[in-house]
């Protein structure tokens, strides 16, 4: 599988995989705390029918589409083309320090 | 590779090394880390695992202003570069999973940044969801 980004774990290839795999290892009390939110989880649920079908099911949270995440999905990355990519540098400066990657950080449970 | 770690609470619920491991990962990849006030390792110990990567501290303005002030001072002294101030929590949302699961911190786990063992905040009477000590108050 040349010319592709590397996977570092046989089972975890994405953040979605990481959430699913990690969630299975956690006791319910902690799994629900990390994965859920307040009241009806409105910011989590985009397609009500999905949530309804799965309500009461252990996979409820994993099956739900999350509005908070979907908001980020609506950002489109526009690739530049026909530019020299011999030396790719994704580093940037954040809080006055050089970092390998930078983006806006968003907050989760606190 | 993550772009940076946003603040999330109580990493030791997921792994015994908790926020120390998160900090080591951020340092080894030279990415930013923001730490929750409700971390289960102290802000000083978390920062001590870092390298040249930047750190930010998440803060709320608590009803007990001393708690907020000492955390701000400690974060500055420890070398945190920025504050993430939460401004949308005049009241904490009702997280029903916490009520249903009787969510609590296991013995031996605390909130060192808040100088609290979390017992008073999490083991409250369900008829009173107002958090006296760590409620948020603005203005």
gemmi code that builds the backbone of each chain (N, CA, C; Angstrom):
import gemmi

chains = {
    "A": [
        ("UNK", (0.850, -1.193, 0.000), (0.000, 0.000, 0.000), (0.887, 1.246, 0.000)),
        ("UNK", (1.570, 1.368, -1.097), (2.503, 2.501, -1.179), (1.748, 3.820, -1.331)),
        ("UNK", (2.447, 4.874, -1.024), (1.937, 6.218, -1.255), (0.631, 6.500, -0.518)),
        ("UNK", (0.523, 5.933, 0.668), (-0.629, 6.242, 1.514), (-0.136, 6.576, 2.905)),
        ("UNK", (-0.976, 7.307, 3.638), (-0.638, 7.554, 5.025), (-0.590, 6.251, 5.790)),
        ("UNK", (0.265, 6.206, 6.784), (0.498, 4.978, 7.528), (-0.542, 4.809, 8.643)),
        ("UNK", (-0.973, 3.570, 8.876), (-1.763, 3.256, 10.070), (-0.824, 2.715, 11.137)),
        ("UNK", (-1.048, 3.118, 12.363), (-0.142, 2.766, 13.449), (-0.651, 1.595, 14.279)),
        ("UNK", (-1.872, 1.165, 13.997), (-2.439, 0.075, 14.769), (-3.297, -0.765, 13.829)),
        ("UNK", (-3.297, -2.071, 14.057), (-4.019, -2.964, 13.153), (-5.519, -2.717, 13.179)),
        ("UNK", (-6.032, -2.178, 14.299), (-7.471, -1.981, 14.420), (-7.903, -0.524, 14.372)),
        ("UNK", (-6.978, 0.372, 14.590), (-7.339, 1.784, 14.693), (-6.756, 2.551, 13.509)),
        ("UNK", (-7.613, 2.932, 12.590), (-7.170, 3.648, 11.402), (-7.722, 5.065, 11.342)),
        ("UNK", (-8.574, 5.411, 12.275), (-9.207, 6.725, 12.231), (-9.658, 7.100, 13.648)),
        ("UNK", (-10.055, 8.352, 13.795), (-10.561, 8.782, 15.097), (-11.845, 8.024, 15.444)),
        ("UNK", (-12.666, 7.747, 14.417), (-13.897, 6.987, 14.669), (-13.566, 5.587, 15.188)),
        ("UNK", (-12.544, 4.963, 14.600), (-12.105, 3.648, 15.098), (-11.646, 3.755, 16.548)),
        ("UNK", (-10.898, 4.824, 16.821), (-10.349, 4.991, 18.165), (-11.460, 5.125, 19.194)),
        ("UNK", (-12.488, 5.895, 18.834), (-13.599, 6.062, 19.762), (-14.310, 4.721, 20.016)),
        ("UNK", (-14.564, 3.988, 18.930), (-15.279, 2.727, 19.071), (-14.461, 1.720, 19.880)),
        ("UNK", (-13.193, 1.610, 19.550), (-12.328, 0.638, 20.209), (-12.137, 1.012, 21.678)),
        ("UNK", (-11.895, 2.308, 21.911), (-11.691, 2.760, 23.288), (-12.950, 2.640, 24.116)),
        ("UNK", (-14.091, 2.967, 23.512), (-15.352, 2.913, 24.248), (-15.643, 1.509, 24.754)),
        ("UNK", (-15.292, 0.518, 23.949), (-15.553, -0.866, 24.355), (-14.745, -1.268, 25.575)),
        ("UNK", (-13.630, -0.585, 25.786), (-12.773, -0.946, 26.907), (-13.184, -0.259, 28.213)),
        ("UNK", (-14.035, 0.749, 28.105), (-14.361, 1.542, 29.286), (-15.599, 1.014, 30.002)),
        ("UNK", (-15.605, 1.122, 31.331), (-16.843, 0.852, 32.066), (-17.935, 1.829, 31.615)),
        ("UNK", (-19.189, 1.410, 31.742), (-20.307, 2.222, 31.258), (-20.303, 3.631, 31.849)),
        ("UNK", (-20.006, 3.728, 33.152), (-20.044, 5.035, 33.811), (-19.123, 6.034, 33.119)),
        ("UNK", (-17.930, 5.597, 32.748), (-16.961, 6.497, 32.127), (-17.216, 6.643, 30.627)),
        ("UNK", (-17.632, 5.557, 30.006), (-17.927, 5.611, 28.568), (-19.035, 6.630, 28.298)),
        ("UNK", (-20.088, 6.569, 29.078), (-21.205, 7.496, 28.877), (-20.775, 8.929, 29.162)),
        ("UNK", (-19.939, 9.097, 30.189), (-19.477, 10.442, 30.530), (-18.705, 11.062, 29.369)),
        ("UNK", (-17.783, 10.300, 28.803), (-16.976, 10.830, 27.700), (-17.809, 11.039, 26.437)),
        ("UNK", (-18.726, 10.133, 26.164), (-19.395, 10.146, 24.868), (-20.674, 10.960, 24.830)),
        ("UNK", (-21.244, 11.261, 25.972), (-22.533, 11.946, 25.951), (-22.397, 13.400, 26.380)),
        ("UNK", (-23.543, 14.039, 26.562), (-23.566, 15.436, 26.940), (-24.786, 15.714, 27.794)),
        ("UNK", (-25.270, 16.942, 27.735), (-26.360, 17.340, 28.614), (-27.730, 17.052, 27.980)),
        ("UNK", (-28.679, 16.744, 28.840), (-30.093, 16.585, 28.475), (-30.286, 15.704, 27.233)),
        ("UNK", (-30.905, 16.228, 26.168), (-31.285, 15.400, 25.032), (-30.187, 15.268, 23.978)),
        ("UNK", (-29.003, 15.717, 24.310), (-27.859, 15.580, 23.401), (-28.155, 16.196, 22.041)),
        ("UNK", (-28.809, 17.341, 22.062), (-29.253, 17.955, 20.813), (-28.082, 18.237, 19.875)),
        ("UNK", (-26.980, 18.659, 20.445), (-25.848, 18.967, 19.575), (-25.229, 17.713, 18.994)),
        ("UNK", (-25.615, 16.570, 19.530), (-25.057, 15.321, 19.017), (-25.903, 14.728, 17.906)),
        ("UNK", (-27.208, 14.899, 18.013), (-28.105, 14.126, 17.161), (-28.524, 14.932, 15.940)),
        ("UNK", (-28.170, 14.449, 14.793), (-28.581, 15.097, 13.550), (-29.774, 14.370, 12.953)),
        ("UNK", (-29.653, 13.079, 12.862), (-30.741, 12.301, 12.279), (-31.508, 11.594, 13.377)),
        ("UNK", (-32.660, 12.141, 13.689), (-33.424, 11.625, 14.820), (-33.785, 10.160, 14.649)),
        ("UNK", (-34.017, 9.751, 13.394), (-34.442, 8.374, 13.179), (-33.337, 7.394, 13.569)),
        ("UNK", (-32.100, 7.799, 13.394), (-30.992, 6.925, 13.780), (-30.994, 6.734, 15.285)),
        ("UNK", (-31.151, 7.841, 15.981), (-31.137, 7.763, 17.442), (-32.315, 6.950, 17.960)),
        ("UNK", (-33.468, 7.140, 17.328), (-34.659, 6.427, 17.771), (-34.512, 4.927, 17.579)),
        ("UNK", (-33.991, 4.566, 16.416), (-33.796, 3.142, 16.149), (-32.870, 2.505, 17.174)),
        ("UNK", (-31.933, 3.264, 17.625), (-30.888, 2.687, 18.451), (-31.076, 2.964, 19.934)),
        ("UNK", (-32.104, 3.698, 20.305), (-32.226, 4.091, 21.701), (-32.325, 2.852, 22.583)),
        ("UNK", (-31.632, 2.894, 23.665), (-31.604, 1.764, 24.558), (-30.581, 0.718, 24.162)),
        ("UNK", (-30.001, 0.904, 22.996), (-29.007, -0.045, 22.506), (-27.614, 0.428, 22.941)),
        ("UNK", (-26.744, -0.525, 23.184), (-25.396, -0.163, 23.619), (-24.652, 0.640, 22.559)),
        ("UNK", (-25.085, 0.504, 21.312), (-24.393, 1.216, 20.238), (-24.996, 2.574, 19.941)),
        ("UNK", (-25.915, 3.012, 20.779), (-26.620, 4.258, 20.513), (-25.667, 5.393, 20.189)),
        ("UNK", (-24.716, 5.590, 21.084), (-23.855, 6.750, 20.940), (-23.008, 6.644, 19.686)),
        ("UNK", (-22.457, 5.453, 19.442), (-21.608, 5.281, 18.272), (-22.394, 5.477, 16.985)),
        ("UNK", (-23.676, 5.133, 17.013), (-24.478, 5.203, 15.796), (-24.940, 6.619, 15.497)),
        ("UNK", (-24.984, 7.440, 16.506), (-25.499, 8.786, 16.291), (-24.526, 9.633, 15.478)),
        ("UNK", (-25.126, 10.404, 14.609), (-24.317, 11.405, 13.933), (-24.309, 12.639, 14.803)),
        ("UNK", (-23.180, 13.251, 14.894), (-23.023, 14.319, 15.857), (-22.941, 15.672, 15.162)),
        ("UNK", (-23.841, 16.552, 15.545), (-23.910, 17.853, 14.899), (-22.626, 18.642, 15.112)),
        ("UNK", (-22.052, 18.512, 16.302), (-20.806, 19.236, 16.554), (-19.716, 18.793, 15.591)),
        ("UNK", (-19.653, 17.496, 15.345), (-18.645, 17.006, 14.414), (-19.024, 17.318, 12.976)),
        ("UNK", (-20.322, 17.214, 12.691), (-20.782, 17.487, 11.331), (-20.466, 18.923, 10.922)),
        ("UNK", (-20.474, 19.821, 11.892), (-20.152, 21.212, 11.599), (-18.728, 21.325, 11.045)),
        ("UNK", (-17.839, 20.530, 11.617), (-16.469, 20.545, 11.109), (-16.367, 19.868, 9.744)),
        ("UNK", (-17.219, 18.863, 9.548), (-17.188, 18.175, 8.255), (-17.554, 19.116, 7.112)),
        ("UNK", (-18.291, 20.156, 7.435), (-18.706, 21.080, 6.375), (-17.566, 21.990, 5.909)),
        ("UNK", (-16.472, 22.021, 6.692), (-15.293, 22.740, 6.205), (-14.649, 21.927, 5.088)),
        ("UNK", (-14.323, 22.577, 4.022), (-13.682, 21.889, 2.910), (-12.215, 22.290, 2.827)),
        ("UNK", (-11.380, 21.293, 2.664), (-9.962, 21.564, 2.459), (-9.714, 21.683, 0.967)),
        ("UNK", (-9.246, 22.840, 0.567), (-9.004, 23.059, -0.854), (-7.522, 22.813, -1.138)),
        ("UNK", (-7.230, 21.739, -1.836), (-5.819, 21.467, -2.128), (-5.277, 22.445, -3.163)),
        ("UNK", (-4.040, 22.841, -2.940), (-3.371, 23.617, -3.980), (-2.760, 22.629, -4.964)),
        ("UNK", (-2.763, 22.981, -6.201), (-2.249, 22.046, -7.209), (-1.119, 22.682, -7.996)),
        ("UNK", (-0.342, 21.817, -8.601), (0.778, 22.249, -9.417), (1.735, 23.152, -8.641)),
        ("UNK", (2.004, 22.755, -7.395), (3.010, 23.452, -6.598), (4.072, 22.427, -6.203)),
        ("UNK", (5.250, 22.895, -5.916), (6.361, 22.017, -5.556), (6.127, 21.410, -4.171)),
        ("UNK", (6.126, 20.084, -4.090), (5.888, 19.420, -2.813), (7.117, 18.623, -2.356)),
        ("UNK", (8.286, 19.013, -2.848), (9.503, 18.317, -2.415), (9.697, 18.420, -0.913)),
        ("UNK", (9.494, 19.587, -0.380), (9.707, 19.808, 1.054), (8.432, 20.360, 1.682)),
        ("UNK", (7.626, 19.449, 2.202), (6.352, 19.861, 2.804), (6.583, 20.244, 4.261)),
        ("UNK", (6.102, 21.398, 4.628), (6.261, 21.864, 6.013), (4.899, 22.296, 6.540)),
        ("UNK", (4.337, 21.490, 7.457), (3.019, 21.824, 8.004), (3.130, 22.598, 9.312)),
        ("UNK", (4.356, 22.935, 9.706), (4.517, 23.590, 11.007), (3.964, 25.004, 10.968)),
        ("UNK", (3.712, 25.491, 12.167), (3.150, 26.827, 12.291), (3.561, 27.377, 13.652)),
        ("UNK", (3.044, 28.531, 13.982), (3.348, 29.108, 15.289), (2.059, 29.263, 16.069)),
        ("UNK", (2.094, 28.826, 17.339), (0.915, 28.918, 18.189), (1.362, 29.382, 19.565)),
        ("UNK", (0.735, 30.400, 20.091), (1.120, 30.987, 21.386), (2.610, 31.316, 21.409)),
        ("UNK", (3.147, 31.734, 20.271), (4.548, 32.130, 20.209), (5.528, 30.983, 20.122)),
        ("UNK", (5.014, 29.761, 19.956), (5.914, 28.609, 19.865), (5.653, 27.845, 18.573)),
        ("UNK", (6.729, 27.274, 18.043), (6.602, 26.511, 16.801), (5.970, 25.162, 17.095)),
        ("UNK", (4.990, 24.796, 16.299), (4.334, 23.493, 16.463), (4.313, 22.774, 15.114)),
        ("UNK", (4.208, 21.451, 15.181), (4.214, 20.647, 13.953), (2.960, 20.872, 13.125)),
        ("UNK", (1.863, 21.050, 13.831), (0.574, 21.260, 13.186), (-0.132, 22.348, 13.975)),
        ("UNK", (-0.998, 23.060, 13.339), (-1.824, 23.965, 14.122), (-3.200, 24.047, 13.504)),
        ("UNK", (-4.133, 24.261, 14.351), (-5.499, 24.521, 13.923), (-6.209, 25.109, 15.118)),
        ("UNK", (-7.441, 25.446, 14.933), (-8.218, 25.916, 16.073), (-8.558, 24.712, 16.945)),
        ("UNK", (-8.370, 24.853, 18.234), (-8.709, 23.776, 19.148), (-10.115, 23.994, 19.665)),
        ("UNK", (-10.867, 22.921, 19.770), (-12.197, 23.049, 20.340), (-12.284, 22.256, 21.635)),
        ("UNK", (-13.199, 22.633, 22.445), (-13.264, 22.064, 23.781), (-14.327, 20.986, 23.877)),
        ("UNK", (-13.990, 19.963, 24.634), (-15.000, 18.955, 24.911), (-15.331, 19.011, 26.395)),
        ("UNK", (-15.836, 17.945, 26.944), (-16.267, 17.930, 28.331), (-15.259, 18.558, 29.267)),
        ("UNK", (-15.746, 19.323, 30.209), (-14.835, 19.902, 31.194), (-15.473, 19.822, 32.561)),
    ],
    "B": [
        ("UNK", (-1.964, 12.058, 12.694), (-1.465, 12.822, 13.849), (-2.481, 13.902, 14.222)),
        ("UNK", (-2.791, 14.018, 15.511), (-3.722, 15.096, 15.903), (-3.101, 16.466, 15.656)),
        ("UNK", (-3.958, 17.448, 15.507), (-3.490, 18.812, 15.310), (-3.174, 19.489, 16.631)),
        ("UNK", (-3.770, 18.982, 17.689), (-3.559, 19.529, 19.019), (-4.592, 18.916, 19.937)),
        ("UNK", (-4.350, 18.980, 21.240), (-5.297, 18.394, 22.184), (-6.150, 19.477, 22.816)),
        ("UNK", (-7.456, 19.361, 22.646), (-8.365, 20.284, 23.313), (-8.555, 19.821, 24.751)),
        ("UNK", (-8.992, 20.714, 25.637), (-9.160, 20.303, 27.035), (-10.346, 19.368, 27.214)),
        ("UNK", (-10.105, 18.247, 27.825), (-11.185, 17.354, 28.226), (-10.844, 16.845, 29.619)),
        ("UNK", (-11.860, 16.524, 30.375), (-11.676, 16.283, 31.808), (-11.248, 14.846, 32.104)),
        ("UNK", (-10.532, 14.688, 33.190), (-10.363, 13.400, 33.876), (-9.839, 12.283, 32.990)),
        ("UNK", (-8.669, 12.454, 32.438), (-8.109, 11.430, 31.556), (-7.791, 10.126, 32.290)),
        ("UNK", (-7.596, 10.206, 33.587), (-7.265, 8.976, 34.305), (-8.448, 8.007, 34.393)),
        ("UNK", (-9.629, 8.487, 34.094), (-10.763, 7.550, 33.995), (-10.542, 6.567, 32.845)),
        ("UNK", (-9.793, 7.010, 31.841), (-9.573, 6.173, 30.664), (-8.265, 5.395, 30.734)),
        ("UNK", (-7.275, 5.938, 31.458), (-5.975, 5.266, 31.529), (-5.250, 5.725, 32.796)),
        ("UNK", (-4.557, 4.809, 33.466), (-3.902, 5.178, 34.727), (-2.894, 6.325, 34.589)),
        ("UNK", (-2.267, 6.465, 33.433), (-1.289, 7.547, 33.261), (-1.961, 8.893, 32.983)),
        ("UNK", (-3.218, 8.862, 32.650), (-4.014, 10.077, 32.510), (-3.368, 11.172, 31.672)),
        ("UNK", (-3.489, 12.415, 32.177), (-3.019, 13.587, 31.432), (-1.504, 13.606, 31.282)),
        ("UNK", (-0.786, 12.848, 32.113), (0.673, 12.799, 31.945), (1.017, 12.139, 30.607)),
        ("UNK", (0.288, 11.087, 30.280), (0.521, 10.403, 29.001), (0.107, 11.289, 27.836)),
        ("UNK", (-1.010, 11.991, 27.995), (-1.456, 12.905, 26.937), (-0.390, 13.962, 26.680)),
        ("UNK", (0.179, 14.466, 27.776), (1.199, 15.502, 27.661), (2.462, 14.966, 26.988)),
        ("UNK", (2.835, 13.756, 27.331), (4.021, 13.155, 26.692), (3.798, 12.981, 25.191)),
        ("UNK", (2.597, 12.607, 24.821), (2.291, 12.446, 23.396), (2.365, 13.789, 22.676)),
        ("UNK", (1.805, 14.821, 23.302), (1.846, 16.159, 22.696), (3.291, 16.622, 22.526)),
        ("UNK", (4.112, 16.348, 23.541), (5.513, 16.774, 23.487), (6.269, 16.019, 22.397)),
        ("UNK", (6.028, 14.725, 22.301), (6.812, 13.939, 21.350), (6.456, 14.285, 19.914)),
        ("UNK", (5.237, 14.772, 19.690), (4.857, 15.176, 18.339), (4.905, 16.692, 18.144)),
        ("UNK", (5.329, 17.393, 19.171), (5.435, 18.855, 19.122), (4.140, 19.522, 18.676)),
        ("UNK", (3.077, 19.157, 19.375), (1.787, 19.801, 19.115), (1.274, 20.426, 20.416)),
        ("UNK", (0.308, 21.310, 20.284), (-0.209, 22.051, 21.435), (-1.116, 21.170, 22.289)),
        ("UNK", (-1.149, 21.485, 23.585), (-2.078, 20.799, 24.479), (-2.764, 21.827, 25.357)),
        ("UNK", (-4.080, 21.698, 25.490), (-4.835, 22.509, 26.444), (-5.355, 21.579, 27.530)),
        ("UNK", (-5.193, 22.007, 28.767), (-5.530, 21.152, 29.912), (-6.812, 21.626, 30.584)),
        ("UNK", (-7.677, 20.676, 30.920), (-8.912, 21.000, 31.621), (-8.638, 21.333, 33.082)),
        ("UNK", (-9.415, 22.263, 33.625), (-9.363, 22.511, 35.070), (-9.664, 21.237, 35.846)),
        ("UNK", (-10.496, 20.402, 35.244), (-10.931, 19.172, 35.904), (-10.039, 17.989, 35.525)),
        ("UNK", (-8.771, 18.247, 35.325), (-7.846, 17.145, 35.044), (-7.565, 16.380, 36.328)),
        ("UNK", (-7.166, 15.127, 36.151), (-6.878, 14.276, 37.302), (-5.382, 14.221, 37.614)),
        ("UNK", (-4.592, 15.020, 36.921), (-3.194, 15.262, 37.278), (-3.031, 16.767, 37.396)),
        ("UNK", (-2.080, 17.191, 38.229), (-1.932, 18.623, 38.444), (-1.360, 19.302, 37.206)),
        ("UNK", (-1.703, 20.565, 37.044), (-1.217, 21.308, 35.886), (0.304, 21.355, 35.864)),
        ("UNK", (0.928, 21.385, 37.044), (2.388, 21.413, 37.093), (2.983, 20.106, 36.574)),
        ("UNK", (2.437, 18.988, 37.027), (2.969, 17.699, 36.591), (2.735, 17.464, 35.096)),
        ("UNK", (1.607, 17.959, 34.609), (1.318, 17.810, 33.185), (2.313, 18.611, 32.350)),
        ("UNK", (2.541, 19.848, 32.767), (3.480, 20.702, 32.031), (4.899, 20.146, 32.092)),
        ("UNK", (5.234, 19.505, 33.213), (6.589, 18.969, 33.383), (6.887, 17.850, 32.384)),
        ("UNK", (5.861, 17.250, 31.819), (6.063, 16.208, 30.819), (6.287, 16.804, 29.428)),
        ("UNK", (6.142, 18.104, 29.317), (6.205, 18.743, 28.012), (7.628, 19.042, 27.565)),
        ("UNK", (7.735, 19.475, 26.327), (9.020, 19.912, 25.788), (8.846, 21.362, 25.333)),
        ("UNK", (9.137, 21.649, 24.095), (8.998, 23.027, 23.620), (7.593, 23.306, 23.087)),
        ("UNK", (6.725, 22.306, 23.133), (5.365, 22.501, 22.630), (4.558, 23.400, 23.582)),
        ("UNK", (3.635, 24.182, 23.045), (2.897, 25.127, 23.895), (1.741, 24.471, 24.665)),
        ("UNK", (1.435, 25.072, 25.809), (0.350, 24.592, 26.667), (-0.618, 25.732, 26.973)),
        ("UNK", (-1.892, 25.383, 27.059), (-2.919, 26.339, 27.462), (-3.728, 25.731, 28.600)),
        ("UNK", (-4.280, 26.581, 29.432), (-5.067, 26.122, 30.576), (-6.514, 26.544, 30.404)),
        ("UNK", (-7.431, 25.590, 30.548), (-8.865, 25.912, 30.479), (-9.343, 26.349, 31.852)),
        ("UNK", (-10.040, 27.469, 31.886), (-10.517, 28.014, 33.155), (-11.997, 28.387, 33.059)),
        ("UNK", (-12.684, 28.271, 34.176), (-14.007, 28.862, 34.342), (-13.877, 29.877, 35.469)),
        ("UNK", (-14.774, 30.843, 35.479), (-14.809, 31.754, 36.623), (-15.738, 31.132, 37.655)),
        ("UNK", (-15.141, 30.582, 38.696), (-15.911, 29.848, 39.693), (-16.482, 30.788, 40.738)),
        ("UNK", (-17.503, 30.306, 41.407), (-18.094, 31.121, 42.459), (-17.038, 31.446, 43.532)),
        ("UNK", (-16.232, 30.473, 43.837), (-15.127, 30.703, 44.776), (-13.946, 31.264, 43.983)),
        ("UNK", (-13.810, 32.580, 44.015), (-12.802, 33.219, 43.168), (-11.382, 32.839, 43.565)),
        ("UNK", (-11.189, 32.460, 44.815), (-9.847, 32.056, 45.225), (-9.390, 30.847, 44.421)),
        ("UNK", (-10.298, 29.902, 44.204), (-9.944, 28.690, 43.454), (-9.509, 29.041, 42.043)),
        ("UNK", (-10.235, 29.952, 41.419), (-9.877, 30.378, 40.071), (-8.539, 31.112, 40.072)),
        ("UNK", (-8.367, 31.989, 41.055), (-7.150, 32.813, 41.087), (-5.898, 31.966, 41.300)),
        ("UNK", (-5.979, 31.018, 42.240), (-4.780, 30.213, 42.491), (-4.426, 29.353, 41.276)),
        ("UNK", (-5.445, 28.947, 40.530), (-5.178, 28.137, 39.337), (-4.528, 28.988, 38.249)),
        ("UNK", (-5.007, 30.210, 38.120), (-4.428, 31.138, 37.144), (-2.963, 31.414, 37.474)),
        ("UNK", (-2.696, 31.653, 38.747), (-1.327, 31.936, 39.158), (-0.426, 30.720, 38.960)),
        ("UNK", (-0.945, 29.562, 39.290), (-0.146, 28.345, 39.121), (0.138, 28.079, 37.643)),
        ("UNK", (-0.854, 28.315, 36.792), (-0.658, 28.075, 35.357), (0.409, 29.013, 34.799)),
        ("UNK", (0.373, 30.253, 35.238), (1.372, 31.215, 34.775), (2.766, 30.805, 35.249)),
        ("UNK", (2.860, 30.423, 36.528), (4.154, 30.041, 37.091), (4.706, 28.787, 36.417)),
        ("UNK", (3.808, 27.894, 35.995), (4.256, 26.633, 35.402), (4.628, 26.786, 33.929)),
        ("UNK", (4.334, 27.953, 33.344), (4.743, 28.187, 31.964), (3.667, 27.973, 30.925)),
        ("UNK", (2.417, 27.984, 31.350), (1.329, 27.900, 30.370), (1.280, 29.211, 29.575)),
        ("UNK", (1.027, 29.085, 28.277), (1.119, 30.242, 27.389), (-0.203, 30.964, 27.199)),
        ("UNK", (-1.310, 30.284, 27.451), (-2.607, 30.886, 27.138), (-3.680, 30.334, 28.064)),
        ("UNK", (-4.774, 31.069, 28.142), (-5.945, 30.637, 28.906), (-7.093, 30.397, 27.933)),
        ("UNK", (-7.753, 29.262, 28.077), (-9.016, 29.023, 27.384), (-10.123, 29.279, 28.395)),
        ("UNK", (-10.822, 30.377, 28.263), (-11.838, 30.742, 29.239), (-13.219, 30.267, 28.772)),
        ("UNK", (-13.841, 29.411, 29.563), (-15.183, 28.939, 29.232), (-16.199, 29.994, 29.651)),
        ("UNK", (-16.989, 30.453, 28.705), (-17.923, 31.540, 28.995), (-19.383, 31.123, 28.829)),
        ("UNK", (-19.620, 29.851, 28.579), (-20.991, 29.413, 28.306), (-21.547, 28.523, 29.407)),
        ("UNK", (-21.014, 28.659, 30.610), (-21.451, 27.762, 31.674), (-21.846, 28.509, 32.950)),
        ("UNK", (-22.801, 29.460, 32.855), (-23.307, 30.058, 34.088), (-23.943, 28.988, 34.975)),
        ("UNK", (-24.477, 27.953, 34.346), (-24.881, 26.734, 35.040), (-24.347, 25.567, 34.230)),
        ("UNK", (-24.004, 24.511, 34.919), (-23.564, 23.311, 34.223), (-24.775, 22.601, 33.627)),
        ("UNK", (-24.628, 22.097, 32.405), (-25.719, 21.351, 31.794), (-26.056, 20.112, 32.602)),
        ("UNK", (-27.323, 19.677, 32.475), (-27.731, 18.459, 33.194), (-27.334, 17.250, 32.360)),
        ("UNK", (-26.232, 16.672, 32.721), (-25.739, 15.502, 31.989), (-26.411, 14.272, 32.595)),
        ("UNK", (-27.420, 13.817, 31.895), (-28.266, 12.780, 32.485), (-27.521, 11.473, 32.710)),
        ("UNK", (-26.503, 11.220, 31.891), (-25.743, 9.983, 32.106), (-25.108, 9.976, 33.488)),
        ("UNK", (-24.729, 11.164, 33.976), (-24.098, 11.217, 35.296), (-25.098, 10.860, 36.394)),
        ("UNK", (-26.354, 11.281, 36.208), (-27.376, 10.946, 37.192), (-27.703, 9.454, 37.125)),
        ("UNK", (-27.861, 8.966, 35.881), (-28.269, 7.568, 35.709), (-27.193, 6.599, 36.179)),
        ("UNK", (-25.949, 6.965, 35.967), (-24.855, 6.055, 36.323), (-24.257, 6.352, 37.691)),
        ("UNK", (-24.826, 7.334, 38.399), (-24.254, 7.764, 39.668), (-22.764, 8.053, 39.508)),
        ("UNK", (-22.465, 8.860, 38.516), (-21.077, 9.146, 38.171), (-20.302, 9.701, 39.369)),
        ("UNK", (-19.135, 9.141, 39.609), (-18.274, 9.655, 40.681), (-16.824, 9.333, 40.364)),
        ("UNK", (-15.951, 10.059, 41.017), (-14.520, 9.785, 40.874), (-14.149, 8.601, 41.745)),
        ("UNK", (-13.378, 7.666, 41.220), (-12.923, 6.554, 42.063), (-11.994, 7.059, 43.166)),
        ("UNK", (-11.900, 6.280, 44.226), (-10.973, 6.632, 45.292), (-9.566, 6.766, 44.724)),
        ("UNK", (-8.850, 7.760, 45.228), (-7.483, 7.954, 44.764), (-7.370, 8.871, 43.569)),
        ("UNK", (-8.504, 9.330, 43.069), (-8.489, 10.258, 41.944), (-9.069, 11.589, 42.403)),
        ("UNK", (-8.401, 12.672, 42.057), (-8.842, 13.992, 42.514), (-8.727, 15.005, 41.387)),
        ("UNK", (-9.122, 16.236, 41.714), (-8.959, 17.377, 40.811), (-7.927, 18.328, 41.424)),
        ("UNK", (-6.657, 18.050, 41.237), (-5.638, 18.849, 41.942), (-5.611, 20.322, 41.543)),
        ("UNK", (-6.022, 20.644, 40.324), (-6.023, 22.066, 39.945), (-7.068, 22.846, 40.735)),
        ("UNK", (-8.154, 22.177, 41.068), (-9.258, 22.826, 41.780), (-9.152, 22.635, 43.294)),
        ("UNK", (-8.073, 21.988, 43.720), (-7.876, 21.710, 45.153), (-9.085, 20.967, 45.715)),
        ("UNK", (-9.565, 19.994, 44.942), (-10.796, 19.305, 45.323), (-10.666, 17.816, 45.039)),
        ("UNK", (-11.332, 17.022, 45.876), (-11.381, 15.588, 45.600), (-12.633, 15.225, 44.792)),
        ("UNK", (-13.431, 16.236, 44.443), (-14.588, 16.011, 43.594), (-15.787, 15.402, 44.301)),
        ("UNK", (-15.602, 15.014, 45.551), (-16.679, 14.300, 46.244), (-17.903, 15.206, 46.435)),
        ("UNK", (-17.669, 16.421, 46.905), (-18.804, 17.307, 47.190), (-19.540, 17.684, 45.908)),
        ("UNK", (-18.784, 17.812, 44.805), (-19.404, 18.240, 43.558), (-20.190, 17.110, 42.887)),
        ("UNK", (-19.660, 15.901, 42.947), (-20.256, 14.807, 42.189), (-21.245, 13.972, 42.987)),
        ("UNK", (-21.121, 13.968, 44.303), (-21.997, 13.126, 45.111), (-23.131, 13.921, 45.727)),
        ("UNK", (-23.533, 14.967, 45.029), (-24.563, 15.830, 45.574), (-25.935, 15.146, 45.534)),
        ("UNK", (-26.811, 15.666, 46.363), (-28.204, 15.232, 46.356), (-28.821, 15.578, 45.005)),
        ("UNK", (-29.445, 14.609, 44.373), (-29.966, 14.843, 43.028), (-31.109, 15.843, 43.012)),
        ("UNK", (-31.662, 16.150, 44.158), (-32.717, 17.152, 44.183), (-32.137, 18.567, 44.116)),
        ("UNK", (-30.836, 18.663, 44.235), (-30.206, 19.978, 44.209), (-29.013, 19.915, 43.270)),
        ("UNK", (-29.215, 20.370, 42.041), (-28.129, 20.294, 41.070), (-27.254, 21.533, 41.090)),
        ("UNK", (-27.538, 22.458, 41.967), (-26.721, 23.646, 42.050), (-25.402, 23.303, 42.714)),
        ("UNK", (-24.336, 23.581, 42.026), (-23.023, 23.278, 42.584), (-22.507, 24.504, 43.330)),
        ("UNK", (-22.532, 24.402, 44.635), (-22.187, 25.574, 45.433), (-20.728, 25.979, 45.267)),
        ("UNK", (-19.861, 25.013, 45.359), (-18.447, 25.363, 45.380), (-17.923, 25.758, 44.015)),
        ("UNK", (-18.312, 24.986, 43.011), (-17.706, 25.210, 41.699), (-18.702, 25.675, 40.661)),
        ("UNK", (-19.763, 26.293, 41.124), (-20.681, 26.871, 40.149), (-20.030, 28.072, 39.480)),
        ("UNK", (-20.546, 28.392, 38.319), (-19.975, 29.479, 37.561), (-20.789, 30.746, 37.783)),
        ("UNK", (-20.107, 31.813, 37.916), (-20.787, 33.069, 38.199), (-20.076, 34.177, 37.455)),
        ("UNK", (-20.846, 34.963, 36.737), (-20.240, 36.053, 35.989), (-20.870, 37.369, 36.409)),
        ("UNK", (-20.179, 38.431, 36.090), (-20.722, 39.769, 36.348), (-20.411, 40.173, 37.695)),
    ],
}
model = gemmi.Model(1)
for chain_id, residues in chains.items():
    chain = gemmi.Chain(chain_id)
    for i, (resn, *xyz) in enumerate(residues, 1):
        res = gemmi.Residue()
        res.name, res.seqid = resn, gemmi.SeqId(i, " ")
        for name, pos in zip(("N", "CA", "C"), xyz):
            atom = gemmi.Atom()
            atom.name, atom.element = name, gemmi.Element(name[0])
            atom.pos, atom.b_iso = gemmi.Position(*pos), 0.0
            res.add_atom(atom)
        chain.add_residue(res)
    model.add_chain(chain)
structure = gemmi.Structure()
structure.add_model(model)
structure.setup_entities()
